[in-house]
Amino acid sequence: MANTPQSKKRARQNERRYDVNKARRSRIRTFIRKVEEAIASGDYEAATNALRTAQPELARGVTKGVVHKNTASRKISRLAARVKALNA
């Protein structure tokens, strides 16, 4: 248990950041899921639009420190490849 005033404040801040980061992570997963659902349905146009909206969301996750840069890059790359394969 936190004893000093600073450690108590840190515990409060950590709880707050945890909630914010959790919501942000959930939001990113939702955007990714929308792209994957569009890919599964075989709709190239919908998949392209979903990917366009998911990319900035993943990039925002990187700047906010929720997702690692390489992880976001990998996810975007793999989704883009799957969307491109739909058109072929």
N, C-alpha and C positions, 0 to 999 in steps of 0.2 A: 504494500500500500504506500502511496505517496505521502511523504511527511513534510517536506519543505514547501513553502508557498510556490516556489518556481516549479517544483515537480508536480504539484497539484494543478497548476495552470497548464503545464505540458500535457498532463493526462486529459484535461478538458479539450485542449487543442487537438490532440490525437483522435479523440472520439469524433470531433466535428469533421476533421479531415477524412477520417475513415468513412463517414456517411457520405460525404461529397464524392470521394473517389469511388465508392461502391456504386453510387447512382451513375457516375460517368462511365464506369466499366459496363454497367448494365445497358446504358444507352448505346455504347459502341457495339455490344453484342447484338442488340436489336437491329441495328443498321446492317450488320454483317448477315444476320439471319434473313433479312428482307432480300438481300442480294442472292443468297443461296436458294431461297424459295422461288425467286424469279428464274434462276438457272434451272431449277428442278422442273418448273412448269414449261420450260423451253421457249419462253418469251424473250427474245433478244432485246427488244426495245425496252421492256420493263427492267430487264437485268442491267442494261446500260445506264438507265436513269437511276436505279438503286445504287449502282456502283459509284456514280457521280456524286450522290449524296453521302455515301459511306466514306469516301476518301477523305474529305475535310474533317469528318468526325474522328477518324483514326488519327489524323495528323494533330488534331486538337488534343487527343489523348496523350500523344507524345510530348507536346509542349507543356502539358499539365503534369507530366510525370507519372501518369497512370499506366502507360504502355511503353515498353522499350522501343527505341527507334527502329531497330532491325526487325522486331516482331511485327510492328505496324507495316513496315516495308514489305515483309514477306507475305503478310495477309493480303495486302493490296495487290501485290504481284500475282499471287495464286488466284485470287478472285478475278482479276483482269484476264488472266490466261483462260479461265473457264468460260468467261463471258465471250471472249474472242472465239473460242472453240464452237460456241453456239452458232455463230454467224457462218462458219465454214461448212 
